[in-house]
Amino acid sequence: MPSDIADRVVETVADAAGADGWCSRAQVDSLMGATTIDRREVDRALKIAVANGRLEQDGEQFRVVE
């Protein structure tokens, strides 16, 4: 389910974020690529998380909205 993947992507962004709270798309792709989730699913999950207000996006950077 995309929502389950979105949950995992949000958790990944939270775990990988630097001191400023931001995580790059490359980091997300790298960390999620270690799972069985392909890049298209990660892309879709990022879009869902941003649309639902769970992540904030600035270009290729993402951070969790608290």
All heavy atoms as a GROMACS GRO file, in nm:
protein
  497
    1MET      N    1   0.085  -0.118   0.000
    1MET     CA    2   0.000   0.000   0.000
    1MET      C    3   0.089   0.125   0.000
    1MET      O    4   0.183   0.131   0.077
    1MET     CB    5  -0.087   0.003   0.126
    1MET     CG    6  -0.180  -0.115   0.145
    1MET     SD    7  -0.326  -0.110   0.048
    1MET     CE    8  -0.419   0.021   0.115
    2PRO      N    9   0.055   0.221  -0.083
    2PRO     CA   10   0.135   0.344  -0.085
    2PRO      C   11   0.143   0.414   0.050
    2PRO      O   12   0.245   0.470   0.084
    2PRO     CB   13   0.062   0.432  -0.188
    2PRO     CG   14  -0.007   0.336  -0.276
    2PRO     CD   15  -0.044   0.219  -0.188
    3SER      N   16   0.036   0.411   0.128
    3SER     CA   17   0.041   0.479   0.257
    3SER      C   18   0.143   0.413   0.349
    3SER      O   19   0.211   0.481   0.426
    3SER     CB   20  -0.096   0.482   0.323
    3SER     OG   21  -0.142   0.351   0.348
    4ASP      N   22   0.155   0.280   0.343
    4ASP     CA   23   0.257   0.211   0.422
    4ASP      C   24   0.397   0.252   0.378
    4ASP      O   25   0.484   0.273   0.461
    4ASP     CB   26   0.241   0.060   0.410
    4ASP     CG   27   0.111   0.008   0.468
    4ASP    OD1   28   0.055   0.076   0.558
    4ASP    OD2   29   0.066  -0.098   0.425
    5ILE      N   30   0.416   0.263   0.248
    5ILE     CA   31   0.545   0.307   0.196
    5ILE      C   32   0.569   0.452   0.235
    5ILE      O   33   0.680   0.489   0.273
    5ILE     CB   34   0.553   0.286   0.044
    5ILE    CG1   35   0.542   0.137   0.011
    5ILE    CG2   36   0.682   0.345  -0.012
    5ILE    CD1   37   0.525   0.106  -0.135
    6ALA      N   38   0.465   0.534   0.231
    6ALA     CA   39   0.478   0.675   0.271
    6ALA      C   40   0.522   0.683   0.417
    6ALA      O   41   0.607   0.766   0.452
    6ALA     CB   42   0.348   0.751   0.249
    7ASP      N   43   0.467   0.597   0.502
    7ASP     CA   44   0.508   0.594   0.642
    7ASP      C   45   0.657   0.563   0.654
    7ASP      O   46   0.729   0.628   0.730
    7ASP     CB   47   0.430   0.488   0.721
    7ASP     CG   48   0.283   0.523   0.739
    7ASP    OD1   49   0.245   0.641   0.721
    7ASP    OD2   50   0.205   0.431   0.770
    8ARG      N   51   0.702   0.466   0.577
    8ARG     CA   52   0.844   0.427   0.581
    8ARG      C   53   0.933   0.539   0.529
    8ARG      O   54   1.042   0.563   0.581
    8ARG     CB   55   0.865   0.299   0.502
    8ARG     CG   56   0.801   0.180   0.572
    8ARG     CD   57   0.810   0.054   0.493
    8ARG     NE   58   0.950   0.010   0.477
    8ARG     CZ   59   0.985  -0.094   0.404
    8ARG    NH1   60   0.893  -0.166   0.342
    8ARG    NH2   61   1.111  -0.128   0.393
    9VAL      N   62   0.887   0.609   0.424
    9VAL     CA   63   0.965   0.719   0.368
    9VAL      C   64   0.975   0.833   0.470
    9VAL      O   65   1.083   0.890   0.489
    9VAL     CB   66   0.904   0.768   0.235
    9VAL    CG1   67   0.962   0.901   0.191
    9VAL    CG2   68   0.926   0.663   0.126
   10VAL      N   69   0.865   0.866   0.537
   10VAL     CA   70   0.868   0.971   0.639
   10VAL      C   71   0.964   0.933   0.750
   10VAL      O   72   1.044   1.016   0.796
   10VAL     CB   73   0.726   1.000   0.693
   10VAL    CG1   74   0.731   1.091   0.815
   10VAL    CG2   75   0.637   1.060   0.585
   11GLU      N   76   0.961   0.809   0.794
   11GLU     CA   77   1.053   0.762   0.898
   11GLU      C   78   1.198   0.771   0.850
   11GLU      O   79   1.287   0.809   0.927
   11GLU     CB   80   1.020   0.618   0.938
   11GLU     CG   81   0.891   0.605   1.014
   11GLU     CD   82   0.851   0.459   1.037
   11GLU    OE1   83   0.929   0.368   1.003
   11GLU    OE2   84   0.740   0.438   1.087
   12THR      N   85   1.221   0.736   0.725
   12THR     CA   86   1.356   0.742   0.668
   12THR      C   87   1.407   0.885   0.666
   12THR      O   88   1.522   0.912   0.701
   12THR     CB   89   1.358   0.681   0.526
   12THR    OG1   90   1.320   0.544   0.535
   12THR    CG2   91   1.494   0.692   0.462
   13VAL      N   92   1.321   0.979   0.623
   13VAL     CA   93   1.361   1.120   0.621
   13VAL      C   94   1.394   1.166   0.762
   13VAL      O   95   1.495   1.232   0.785
   13VAL     CB   96   1.250   1.207   0.558
   13VAL    CG1   97   1.280   1.356   0.578
   13VAL    CG2   98   1.236   1.177   0.408
   14ALA      N   99   1.311   1.130   0.859
   14ALA     CA  100   1.335   1.170   0.998
   14ALA      C  101   1.468   1.114   1.049
   14ALA      O  102   1.545   1.185   1.115
   14ALA     CB  103   1.220   1.123   1.087
   15ASP      N  104   1.496   0.989   1.018
   15ASP     CA  105   1.620   0.925   1.065
   15ASP      C  106   1.745   0.980   0.996
   15ASP      O  107   1.850   0.989   1.058
   15ASP     CB  108   1.613   0.774   1.043
   15ASP     CG  109   1.512   0.705   1.132
   15ASP    OD1  110   1.468   0.766   1.232
   15ASP    OD2  111   1.475   0.589   1.100
   16ALA      N  112   1.733   1.014   0.868
   16ALA     CA  113   1.850   1.055   0.791
   16ALA      C  114   1.874   1.206   0.791
   16ALA      O  115   1.978   1.251   0.745
   16ALA     CB  116   1.835   1.007   0.646
   17ALA      N  117   1.780   1.281   0.842
   17ALA     CA  118   1.792   1.427   0.839
   17ALA      C  119   1.914   1.475   0.916
   17ALA      O  120   1.949   1.420   1.020
   17ALA     CB  121   1.666   1.490   0.898
   18GLY      N  122   1.975   1.578   0.862
   18GLY     CA  123   2.090   1.639   0.927
   18GLY      C  124   2.045   1.729   1.041
   18GLY      O  125   1.927   1.734   1.078
   19ALA      N  126   2.139   1.803   1.096
   19ALA     CA  127   2.111   1.892   1.208
   19ALA      C  128   2.007   1.997   1.174
   19ALA      O  129   1.933   2.042   1.260
   19ALA     CB  130   2.241   1.959   1.254
   20ASP      N  131   1.999   2.033   1.046
   20ASP     CA  132   1.902   2.133   1.004
   20ASP      C  133   1.764   2.073   0.976
   20ASP      O  134   1.669   2.144   0.944
   20ASP     CB  135   1.951   2.208   0.880
   20ASP     CG  136   1.973   2.117   0.760
   20ASP    OD1  137   1.957   1.994   0.773
   20ASP    OD2  138   2.006   2.170   0.653
   21GLY      N  139   1.753   1.940   0.989
   21GLY     CA  140   1.625   1.873   0.970
   21GLY      C  141   1.595   1.830   0.828
   21GLY      O  142   1.494   1.765   0.802
   22TRP      N  143   1.683   1.865   0.735
   22TRP     CA  144   1.660   1.833   0.594
   22TRP      C  145   1.734   1.706   0.553
   22TRP      O  146   1.842   1.676   0.604
   22TRP     CB  147   1.703   1.949   0.505
   22TRP     CG  148   1.615   2.068   0.518
   22TRP    CD1  149   1.636   2.173   0.603
   22TRP    CD2  150   1.494   2.095   0.450
   22TRP    NE1  151   1.533   2.264   0.589
   22TRP    CE2  152   1.445   2.219   0.496
   22TRP    CE3  153   1.420   2.026   0.353
   22TRP    CZ2  154   1.327   2.275   0.448
   22TRP    CZ3  155   1.302   2.082   0.306
   22TRP    CH2  156   1.257   2.204   0.353
   23CYS      N  157   1.675   1.635   0.458
   23CYS     CA  158   1.732   1.512   0.402
   23CYS      C  159   1.723   1.523   0.250
   23CYS      O  160   1.618   1.561   0.197
   23CYS     CB  161   1.651   1.393   0.453
   23CYS     SG  162   1.702   1.234   0.388
   24SER      N  163   1.828   1.488   0.180
   24SER     CA  164   1.826   1.499   0.035
   24SER      C  165   1.752   1.382  -0.029
   24SER      O  166   1.741   1.274   0.028
   24SER     CB  167   1.969   1.503  -0.020
   24SER     OG  168   2.030   1.376  -0.011
   25ARG      N  169   1.705   1.406  -0.149
   25ARG     CA  170   1.638   1.302  -0.226
   25ARG      C  171   1.734   1.185  -0.249
   25ARG      O  172   1.694   1.068  -0.242
   25ARG     CB  173   1.590   1.361  -0.360
   25ARG     CG  174   1.536   1.259  -0.458
   25ARG     CD  175   1.415   1.189  -0.397
   25ARG     NE  176   1.378   1.075  -0.474
   25ARG     CZ  177   1.275   1.071  -0.557
   25ARG    NH1  178   1.201   1.177  -0.574
   25ARG    NH2  179   1.246   0.961  -0.621
   26ALA      N  180   1.861   1.215  -0.272
   26ALA     CA  181   1.960   1.110  -0.293
   26ALA      C  182   1.973   1.020  -0.170
   26ALA      O  183   1.986   0.898  -0.183
   26ALA     CB  184   2.096   1.171  -0.329
   27GLN      N  185   1.968   1.080  -0.050
   27GLN     CA  186   1.973   1.000   0.072
   27GLN      C  187   1.852   0.909   0.082
   27GLN      O  188   1.864   0.792   0.118
   27GLN     CB  189   1.978   1.090   0.196
   27GLN     CG  190   2.109   1.160   0.217
   27GLN     CD  191   2.099   1.257   0.334
   27GLN    OE1  192   2.026   1.355   0.327
   27GLN    NE2  193   2.172   1.228   0.440
   28VAL      N  194   1.735   0.964   0.053
   28VAL     CA  195   1.612   0.884   0.059
   28VAL      C  196   1.622   0.768  -0.040
   28VAL      O  197   1.595   0.653  -0.006
   28VAL     CB  198   1.487   0.970   0.032
   28VAL    CG1  199   1.362   0.883   0.026
   28VAL    CG2  200   1.471   1.078   0.136
   29ASP      N  201   1.662   0.799  -0.164
   29ASP     CA  202   1.674   0.695  -0.266
   29ASP      C  203   1.773   0.587  -0.223
   29ASP      O  204   1.748   0.468  -0.240
   29ASP     CB  205   1.718   0.754  -0.400
   29ASP     CG  206   1.607   0.828  -0.471
   29ASP    OD1  207   1.489   0.805  -0.438
   29ASP    OD2  208   1.638   0.909  -0.559
   30SER      N  209   1.885   0.629  -0.168
   30SER     CA  210   1.987   0.534  -0.126
   30SER      C  211   1.937   0.444  -0.013
   30SER      O  212   1.951   0.321  -0.020
   30SER     CB  213   2.112   0.610  -0.081
   30SER     OG  214   2.208   0.521  -0.032
   31LEU      N  215   1.878   0.504   0.088
   31LEU     CA  216   1.830   0.426   0.203
   31LEU      C  217   1.712   0.338   0.166
   31LEU      O  218   1.705   0.222   0.209
   31LEU     CB  219   1.794   0.519   0.318
   31LEU     CG  220   1.912   0.593   0.380
   31LEU    CD1  221   1.863   0.702   0.473
   31LEU    CD2  222   2.003   0.495   0.453
   32MET      N  223   1.620   0.389   0.088
   32MET     CA  224   1.504   0.309   0.049
   32MET      C  225   1.542   0.206  -0.057
   32MET      O  226   1.479   0.102  -0.067
   32MET     CB  227   1.392   0.399  -0.002
   32MET     CG  228   1.334   0.491   0.104
   32MET     SD  229   1.268   0.407   0.250
   32MET     CE  230   1.128   0.322   0.181
   33GLY      N  231   1.647   0.234  -0.133
   33GLY     CA  232   1.694   0.139  -0.233
   33GLY      C  233   1.748   0.012  -0.171
   33GLY      O  234   1.755  -0.093  -0.236
   34ALA      N  235   1.786   0.019  -0.044
   34ALA     CA  236   1.836  -0.099   0.027
   34ALA      C  237   1.720  -0.193   0.063
   34ALA      O  238   1.743  -0.305   0.107
   34ALA     CB  239   1.910  -0.058   0.153
   35THR      N  240   1.597  -0.147   0.042
   35THR     CA  241   1.479  -0.230   0.067
   35THR      C  242   1.430  -0.285  -0.066
   35THR      O  243   1.491  -0.263  -0.170
   35THR     CB  244   1.368  -0.147   0.134
   35THR    OG1  245   1.319  -0.050   0.041
   35THR    CG2  246   1.417  -0.077   0.259
   36THR      N  247   1.317  -0.350  -0.065
   36THR     CA  248   1.261  -0.404  -0.188
   36THR      C  249   1.172  -0.303  -0.260
   36THR      O  250   1.107  -0.337  -0.358
   36THR     CB  251   1.178  -0.531  -0.158
   36THR    OG1  252   1.074  -0.496  -0.066
   36THR    CG2  253   1.265  -0.640  -0.101
   37ILE      N  254   1.169  -0.180  -0.213
   37ILE     CA  255   1.084  -0.076  -0.272
   37ILE      C  256   1.161  -0.010  -0.386
   37ILE      O  257   1.273   0.039  -0.367
   37ILE     CB  258   1.044   0.028  -0.166
   37ILE    CG1  259   0.970  -0.041  -0.053
   37ILE    CG2  260   0.960   0.138  -0.227
   37ILE    CD1  261   0.947   0.046   0.068
   38ASP      N  262   1.100  -0.005  -0.505
   38ASP     CA  263   1.171   0.056  -0.618
   38ASP      C  264   1.155   0.208  -0.617
   38ASP      O  265   1.075   0.264  -0.544
   38ASP     CB  266   1.130  -0.006  -0.751
   38ASP     CG  267   0.989   0.027  -0.795
   38ASP    OD1  268   0.932   0.127  -0.748
   38ASP    OD2  269   0.935  -0.047  -0.878
   39ARG      N  270   1.233   0.271  -0.701
   39ARG     CA  271   1.241   0.418  -0.702
   39ARG      C  272   1.107   0.483  -0.736
   39ARG      O  273   1.074   0.589  -0.683
   39ARG     CB  274   1.348   0.462  -0.800
   39ARG     CG  275   1.373   0.609  -0.796
   39ARG     CD  276   1.484   0.650  -0.887
   39ARG     NE  277   1.494   0.794  -0.881
   39ARG     CZ  278   1.605   0.860  -0.890
   39ARG    NH1  279   1.717   0.796  -0.906
   39ARG    NH2  280   1.606   0.990  -0.884
   40ARG      N  281   1.028   0.422  -0.825
   40ARG     CA  282   0.897   0.479  -0.859
   40ARG      C  283   0.805   0.481  -0.739
   40ARG      O  284   0.730   0.576  -0.718
   40ARG     CB  285   0.832   0.400  -0.973
   40ARG     CG  286   0.902   0.422  -1.107
   40ARG     CD  287   0.841   0.335  -1.211
   40ARG     NE  288   0.865   0.196  -1.170
   40ARG     CZ  289   0.817   0.090  -1.229
   40ARG    NH1  290   0.740   0.103  -1.331
   40ARG    NH2  291   0.844  -0.030  -1.184
   41GLU      N  292   0.810   0.377  -0.658
   41GLU     CA  293   0.727   0.372  -0.537
   41GLU      C  294   0.774   0.475  -0.435
   41GLU      O  295   0.693   0.536  -0.367
   41GLU     CB  296   0.729   0.232  -0.477
   41GLU     CG  297   0.656   0.129  -0.561
   41GLU     CD  298   0.508   0.160  -0.575
   41GLU    OE1  299   0.444   0.202  -0.476
   41GLU    OE2  300   0.455   0.143  -0.685
   42VAL      N  301   0.905   0.493  -0.425
   42VAL     CA  302   0.959   0.595  -0.334
   42VAL      C  303   0.914   0.732  -0.380
   42VAL      O  304   0.870   0.815  -0.299
   42VAL     CB  305   1.114   0.587  -0.326
   42VAL    CG1  306   1.170   0.704  -0.248
   42VAL    CG2  307   1.157   0.456  -0.264
   43ASP      N  308   0.921   0.758  -0.510
   43ASP     CA  309   0.877   0.887  -0.564
   43ASP      C  310   0.730   0.912  -0.533
   43ASP      O  311   0.692   1.020  -0.488
   43ASP     CB  312   0.901   0.890  -0.715
   43ASP     CG  313   0.873   1.026  -0.774
   43ASP    OD1  314   0.923   1.126  -0.719
   43ASP    OD2  315   0.800   1.033  -0.874
   44ARG      N  316   0.649   0.812  -0.556
   44ARG     CA  317   0.506   0.823  -0.527
   44ARG      C  318   0.482   0.847  -0.378
   44ARG      O  319   0.400   0.931  -0.340
   44ARG     CB  320   0.433   0.697  -0.573
   44ARG     CG  321   0.283   0.708  -0.568
   44ARG     CD  322   0.213   0.588  -0.626
   44ARG     NE  323   0.272   0.550  -0.753
   44ARG     CZ  324   0.283   0.424  -0.797
   44ARG    NH1  325   0.237   0.325  -0.723
   44ARG    NH2  326   0.338   0.398  -0.913
   45ALA      N  327   0.554   0.776  -0.293
   45ALA     CA  328   0.538   0.791  -0.149
   45ALA      C  329   0.581   0.930  -0.102
   45ALA      O  330   0.515   0.989  -0.015
   45ALA     CB  331   0.617   0.684  -0.075
   46LEU      N  332   0.689   0.984  -0.160
   46LEU     CA  333   0.730   1.120  -0.125
   46LEU      C  334   0.622   1.220  -0.163
   46LEU      O  335   0.589   1.310  -0.085
   46LEU     CB  336   0.862   1.155  -0.195
   46LEU     CG  337   0.988   1.096  -0.136
   46LEU    CD1  338   1.105   1.113  -0.231
   46LEU    CD2  339   1.019   1.159  -0.001
   47LYS      N  340   0.564   1.204  -0.281
   47LYS     CA  341   0.457   1.294  -0.326
   47LYS      C  342   0.336   1.286  -0.234
   47LYS      O  343   0.276   1.388  -0.200
   47LYS     CB  344   0.418   1.263  -0.470
   47LYS     CG  345   0.523   1.304  -0.571
   47LYS     CD  346   0.482   1.266  -0.710
   47LYS     CE  347   0.593   1.301  -0.809
   47LYS     NZ  348   0.562   1.257  -0.944
   48ILE      N  349   0.300   1.166  -0.194
   48ILE     CA  350   0.186   1.147  -0.103
   48ILE      C  351   0.215   1.213   0.031
   48ILE      O  352   0.130   1.284   0.086
   48ILE     CB  353   0.156   0.996  -0.085
   48ILE    CG1  354   0.095   0.938  -0.212
   48ILE    CG2  355   0.063   0.973   0.034
   48ILE    CD1  356   0.087   0.788  -0.214
   49ALA      N  357   0.335   1.193   0.084
   49ALA     CA  358   0.370   1.250   0.215
   49ALA      C  359   0.372   1.402   0.209
   49ALA      O  360   0.328   1.468   0.304
   49ALA     CB  361   0.505   1.195   0.262
   50VAL      N  362   0.420   1.459   0.100
   50VAL     CA  363   0.420   1.605   0.085
   50VAL      C  364   0.276   1.656   0.072
   50VAL      O  365   0.236   1.752   0.138
   50VAL     CB  366   0.506   1.648  -0.036
   50VAL    CG1  367   0.485   1.796  -0.068
   50VAL    CG2  368   0.653   1.620  -0.010
   51ALA      N  369   0.196   1.589  -0.011
   51ALA     CA  370   0.056   1.629  -0.031
   51ALA      C  371  -0.025   1.620   0.098
   51ALA      O  372  -0.115   1.703   0.121
   51ALA     CB  373  -0.008   1.543  -0.139
   52ASN      N  374   0.007   1.524   0.182
   52ASN     CA  375  -0.065   1.506   0.308
   52ASN      C  376  -0.010   1.593   0.421
   52ASN      O  377  -0.056   1.583   0.535
   52ASN     CB  378  -0.063   1.358   0.351
   52ASN     CG  379  -0.147   1.272   0.262
   52ASN    OD1  380  -0.236   1.320   0.192
   52ASN    ND2  381  -0.120   1.142   0.264
   53GLY      N  382   0.091   1.673   0.390
   53GLY     CA  383   0.147   1.763   0.490
   53GLY      C  384   0.238   1.698   0.591
   53GLY      O  385   0.269   1.756   0.695
   54ARG      N  386   0.285   1.578   0.562
   54ARG     CA  387   0.375   1.508   0.654
   54ARG      C  388   0.521   1.542   0.629
   54ARG      O  389   0.604   1.533   0.719
   54ARG     CB  390   0.354   1.357   0.642
   54ARG     CG  391   0.212   1.318   0.683
   54ARG     CD  392   0.186   1.173   0.666
   54ARG     NE  393   0.269   1.100   0.762
   54ARG     CZ  394   0.296   0.970   0.749
   54ARG    NH1  395   0.247   0.901   0.650
   54ARG    NH2  396   0.372   0.910   0.838
   55LEU      N  397   0.552   1.580   0.504
   55LEU     CA  398   0.686   1.623   0.467
   55LEU      C  399   0.678   1.759   0.400
   55LEU      O  400   0.579   1.790   0.333
   55LEU     CB  401   0.751   1.525   0.368
   55LEU     CG  402   0.792   1.388   0.417
   55LEU    CD1  403   0.850   1.307   0.302
   55LEU    CD2  404   0.890   1.394   0.532
   56GLU      N  405   0.783   1.837   0.417
   56GLU     CA  406   0.798   1.963   0.346
   56GLU      C  407   0.907   1.941   0.242
   56GLU      O  408   1.006   1.873   0.268
   56GLU     CB  409   0.840   2.072   0.445
   56GLU     CG  410   0.857   2.208   0.383
   56GLU     CD  411   0.898   2.313   0.484
   56GLU    OE1  412   0.898   2.284   0.606
   56GLU    OE2  413   0.932   2.423   0.441
   57GLN      N  414   0.888   1.998   0.124
   57GLN     CA  415   0.984   1.981   0.016
   57GLN      C  416   1.038   2.116  -0.027
   57GLN      O  417   0.963   2.213  -0.041
   57GLN     CB  418   0.919   1.912  -0.103
   57GLN     CG  419   1.014   1.889  -0.218
   57GLN     CD  420   0.949   1.815  -0.332
   57GLN    OE1  421   0.829   1.790  -0.334
   57GLN    NE2  422   1.029   1.779  -0.431
   58ASP      N  423   1.169   2.122  -0.047
   58ASP     CA  424   1.235   2.239  -0.102
   58ASP      C  425   1.331   2.189  -0.209
   58ASP      O  426   1.443   2.145  -0.178
   58ASP     CB  427   1.310   2.315   0.008
   58ASP     CG  428   1.376   2.442  -0.043
   58ASP    OD1  429   1.342   2.488  -0.154
   58ASP    OD2  430   1.462   2.496   0.029
   59GLY      N  431   1.286   2.187  -0.331
   59GLY     CA  432   1.366   2.131  -0.440
   59GLY      C  433   1.383   1.982  -0.421
   59GLY      O  434   1.287   1.907  -0.420
   60GLU      N  435   1.506   1.940  -0.402
   60GLU     CA  436   1.537   1.798  -0.381
   60GLU      C  437   1.561   1.765  -0.233
   60GLU      O  438   1.619   1.661  -0.202
   60GLU     CB  439   1.660   1.758  -0.465
   60GLU     CG  440   1.634   1.760  -0.614
   60GLU     CD  441   1.539   1.649  -0.658
   60GLU    OE1  442   1.563   1.532  -0.625
   60GLU    OE2  443   1.440   1.681  -0.725
   61GLN      N  444   1.520   1.854  -0.145
   61GLN     CA  445   1.537   1.835  -0.002
   61GLN      C  446   1.400   1.813   0.063
   61GLN      O  447   1.302   1.874   0.021
   61GLN     CB  448   1.602   1.958   0.062
   61GLN     CG  449   1.740   1.991   0.008
   61GLN     CD  450   1.844   1.897   0.061
   61GLN    OE1  451   1.844   1.861   0.178
   61GLN    NE2  452   1.936   1.856  -0.024
   62PHE      N  453   1.398   1.728   0.165
   62PHE     CA  454   1.274   1.697   0.236
   62PHE      C  455   1.299   1.704   0.386
   62PHE      O  456   1.409   1.676   0.432
   62PHE     CB  457   1.226   1.556   0.201
   62PHE     CG  458   1.190   1.540   0.057
   62PHE    CD1  459   1.285   1.504  -0.037
   62PHE    CD2  460   1.060   1.563   0.014
   62PHE    CE1  461   1.253   1.489  -0.170
   62PHE    CE2  462   1.026   1.550  -0.119
   62PHE     CZ  463   1.122   1.513  -0.211
   63ARG      N  464   1.195   1.744   0.460
   63ARG     CA  465   1.202   1.736   0.606
   63ARG      C  466   1.063   1.706   0.660
   63ARG      O  467   0.961   1.736   0.597
   63ARG     CB  468   1.259   1.862   0.669
   63ARG     CG  469   1.171   1.982   0.665
   63ARG     CD  470   1.235   2.095   0.743
   63ARG     NE  471   1.167   2.220   0.716
   63ARG     CZ  472   1.207   2.336   0.759
   63ARG    NH1  473   1.318   2.345   0.830
   63ARG    NH2  474   1.141   2.444   0.731
   64VAL      N  475   1.062   1.645   0.776
   64VAL     CA  476   0.938   1.607   0.841
   64VAL      C  477   0.871   1.731   0.898
   64VAL      O  478   0.936   1.815   0.961
   64VAL     CB  479   0.965   1.503   0.954
   64VAL    CG1  480   0.837   1.471   1.029
   64VAL    CG2  481   1.027   1.377   0.896
   65VAL      N  482   0.740   1.742   0.876
   65VAL     CA  483   0.662   1.850   0.932
   65VAL      C  484   0.612   1.804   1.067
   65VAL      O  485   0.552   1.696   1.080
   65VAL     CB  486   0.542   1.886   0.841
   65VAL    CG1  487   0.453   1.990   0.906
   65VAL    CG2  488   0.590   1.932   0.705
   66GLU      N  489   0.638   1.882   1.169
   66GLU     CA  490   0.601   1.842   1.304
   66GLU      C  491   0.482   1.917   1.354
   66GLU      O  492   0.446   2.020   1.317
   66GLU     CB  493   0.718   1.860   1.398
   66GLU     CG  494   0.833   1.777   1.348
   66GLU     CD  495   0.932   1.746   1.456
   66GLU    OE1  496   0.900   1.755   1.575
   66GLU    OE2  497   1.043   1.711   1.420
   0.00000   0.00000   0.00000
